[in-house]
């Protein structure tokens, strides 16, 4: 008689906003790191500047108060260090390993962005 009907829980608006912004930022970051790695592989000064910028953005994300920014911040910091290692690397094996890891980290950031985008779309769909 007084059975409670199960309802779908609505995703809060502030959570949806954070998921949407982080999804776009992570996808854009993954694509930009990948493009930067491809286009600056031949230009030493440009690669070093990009490495410093990416590392700085990653470090600033690590100091963010939002715990959701820690994982992308770690990836960006590692990508900046790998970019600098790739361009300044003295040993060829270290340079090739840094290039491979840089590509893998950019693809990981892109995958995180796609995952957060799917979560955002599911949360948005639940609000209908």
Long-range contacts (C-beta under 8 A, 24 or more apart in sequence): 8-126, 9-126, 10-126, 10-127, 11-123, 11-124, 11-126, 11-127, 15-123, 16-120, 16-123, 16-124, 16-127, 18-66, 18-68, 19-116, 19-119, 19-120, 19-123, 20-117, 20-120, 22-68, 22-69, 22-72, 22-113, 22-116, 23-113, 23-114, 23-116, 23-117, 23-119, 23-120, 24-113, 24-117, 25-72, 25-113, 26-72, 26-109, 26-110, 26-112, 26-113, 26-116, 27-110, 27-113, 27-114, 27-117, 28-113, 29-72, 29-76, 29-109, 29-113, 30-106, 30-107, 30-108, 30-109, 30-110, 30-111, 30-112, 30-113, 31-106, 31-110, 33-76, 33-79, 33-102, 33-105, 33-106, 33-109, 34-103, 34-106, 34-107, 34-110, 36-83, 37-83, 37-86, 37-99, 37-102, 37-103, 37-106, 41-86, 41-99, 44-87, 47-83, 47-86, 47-87, 48-83, 48-84, 48-87, 48-88, 50-83, 51-80, 51-81, 51-82, 51-83, 51-84, 51-86, 51-87, 52-80, 52-84, 53-80, 54-79, 54-80, 54-83, 55-79, 55-80, 55-81, 55-83, 55-84, 56-80, 71-112, 72-109, 72-112, 75-105, 75-108, 75-109, 75-112, 76-109, 78-105, 79-105, 79-106, 79-109
